[in-house]
Each structure stands twice: as C-alpha cells, then as structure tokens.
Amino acid sequence: MRDQYMAHWDTVRTQYDAPYFPNITVGWDASPRTNQSEPWVGGGGADYPYMNIVVNNTPENFKKVLEMTKERLLADPNGPRALTINCWNEWTEGSCLEPDTLYGMAYLDALKEVFGR
C-alpha cells in the first residue's frame, strides 16, 4: 500500500494545479464494526466498514514511511512542508497514534525521531 500511495502522490502532483499534502496512516482495520458472524467479502469498492485492511502496520514501518515522506517533501523546493497523519485515536478502526498497551509510545517516538529537533 505504501508503494502504491507514493506512485499516487506522483500522479496527483502532476495532474492537479494545487499543492498536495500527503497523508500517512498508522493503519486501518474497520472489521470490528462489521457483522462478525457473517463471512467478510470485501475489497474493490466495498462500502465502509466492509473494506480492505492495512497489515504490517508496526511502528518500524510507520517510521519508514515518515522518513520517505519527509525526504520527498524536502526534495521539492516549491512544494508544501506539511503532511497529515491519520489518526490520533481511531481505536475501532485500527488507526491510532495514541500510546497503547501493545506498542506503548513507539508510534510517537517514531514521529519524534523523524521530525523532532
């Protein structure tokens, strides 16, 4: 997904005459909001919450995409110096930057290591 997003970023930058602000996600898994007693049939245009799940969303992979994004932002002297991050506390969608019992402060530490001073 990360590599597809980077390719999408290239397309958007050339296709539209507006600044592009990249979005980084910690992950995504809306399956807890689905009917767990029925088989999941998702992907390819499925409606929320029946949609694809982001996997391998570890603090290490999050840090890698932060580094890649920072590098790309700084490489464009005329581009914006801003990005968005999804999301602080979307616990039931598996997208939370907020400290938890699994990784503790690791996502915030990655953010600090890449963008801290």
FILUMKE-897947 format. One line per field, with one value per residue (C-alpha): residue in one letter; residue number from 1; x, y, z. Coordinates in steps of 0.02 Angstrom, whole numbers, m for minus. Example, Ala and Ser with C-alpha at 12.3 -4.5 7.8 and 13.67 -1.06 7.14 Angstrom:
<sites>
code = (A  S)
pos = (1  2)
x = (615  684)
y = (m225  m53)
z = (390  357)
</sites>
This chain:
<sites>
code = (M  R  D  Q  Y  M  A  H  W  D  T  V  R  T  Q  Y  D  A  P  Y  F  P  N  I  T  V  G  W  D  A  S  P  R  T  N  Q  S  E  P  W  V  G  G  G  G  A  D  Y  P  Y  M  N  I  V  V  N  N  T  P  E  N  F  K  K  V  L  E  M  T  K  E  R  L  L  A  D  P  N  G  P  R  A  L  T  I  N  C  W  N  E  W  T  E  G  S  C  L  E  P  D  T  L  Y  G  M  A  Y  L  D  A  L  K  E  V  F  G  R)
pos = (1  2  3  4  5  6  7  8  9  10  11  12  13  14  15  16  17  18  19  20  21  22  23  24  25  26  27  28  29  30  31  32  33  34  35  36  37  38  39  40  41  42  43  44  45  46  47  48  49  50  51  52  53  54  55  56  57  58  59  60  61  62  63  64  65  66  67  68  69  70  71  72  73  74  75  76  77  78  79  80  81  82  83  84  85  86  87  88  89  90  91  92  93  94  95  96  97  98  99  100  101  102  103  104  105  106  107  108  109  110  111  112  113  114  115  116  117)
x = (0  143  222  55  25  195  152  m18  72  174  16  m78  67  68  m119  m183  m130  m140  m23  m31  m23  21  m72  14  m87  m44  m155  m334  m450  m635  m681  m730  m877  m937  m1055  m927  m1048  m1052  m909  m818  m825  m731  m607  m626  m750  m835  m926  m874  m846  m827  m662  m481  m372  m197  m74  107  70  210  300  452  352  268  439  497  350  379  560  508  378  496  627  502  434  609  660  529  588  421  310  221  308  156  78  m70  m74  m224  m265  m240  m369  m474  m463  m604  m528  m352  m282  m216  m59  m103  0  m69  m28  45  174  173  245  330  225  251  436  450  368  487  641  597  528  591  731)
y = (0  119  100  121  279  351  319  402  552  570  563  690  812  818  804  948  1129  1133  1089  909  868  685  582  450  318  214  76  32  m109  m72  m256  m237  m133  m272  m415  m542  m688  m673  m705  m548  m512  m351  m256  m173  m35  m111  10  53  m44  m186  m129  m180  m195  m123  m251  m243  m77  m79  71  24  29  190  268  212  297  454  457  429  567  690  656  686  844  917  867  983  1162  1234  1109  1119  1072  990  820  745  591  477  461  500  381  281  127  30  59  4  177  254  353  369  262  88  m73  m158  m31  97  262  184  274  442  403  367  534  622  534  586  760  809  933)
z = (0  42  m130  m218  m118  m167  m350  m323  m249  m409  m514  m411  m410  m600  m628  m522  m507  m318  m175  m119  66  90  218  323  412  563  493  455  505  515  531  716  653  538  574  639  621  431  309  255  69  41  m61  m229  m192  m42  72  248  357  233  159  145  300  315  381  442  523  650  724  619  458  514  542  370  284  388  329  147  158  240  106  m33  45  67  m110  m186  m152  m212  m125  41  202  280  295  384  494  512  655  840  915  792  904  821  650  699  666  824  853  1037  1156  1188  1280  1126  1068  1207  1144  991  859  943  966  779  741  859  786  609  637  810  833)
</sites>
